[in-house]
Amino acid sequence: MRLYDEIFKNVDGAALARCIIVPRGDGYFEGVKSVADFSDTKLTLVFPRQTVEIEGKGLCIKKYCDGDLQLFGEIHSLRVLLPNQAPNGKKGDV
């Protein structure tokens, strides 16, 4: 997406988590390396340089292919975990 290219052009080539959350709560994520944890209330996504924790209600992975993930459900919160907060204390590796 050109918008992402413009936003991240000064990040020195870092692979960052990219996501879109739509008003009713669904989410679209690009660059997902793996899914570390999943339930209908919590999802942990691992990206090359970050780990993202999503909490909500009725969460369901609709599609996951080639690093793109589509999440359905009510997303209540999303937070980027620091390396020492990620599972096993590792950034990007679970």
Secondary structure as GFF3:
##gff-version 3
##sequence-region A 1 94
A	DSSP	alpha_helix	2	7	.	.	.	ID=ss1
A	DSSP	beta_strand	18	21	.	.	.	ID=ss2
A	DSSP	beta_strand	27	30	.	.	.	ID=ss3
A	DSSP	beta_strand	34	38	.	.	.	ID=ss4
A	DSSP	beta_strand	42	46	.	.	.	ID=ss5
A	DSSP	beta_strand	51	65	.	.	.	ID=ss6
A	DSSP	beta_strand	68	81	.	.	.	ID=ss7
A	DSSP	three_ten_helix	87	89	.	.	.	ID=ss8
###
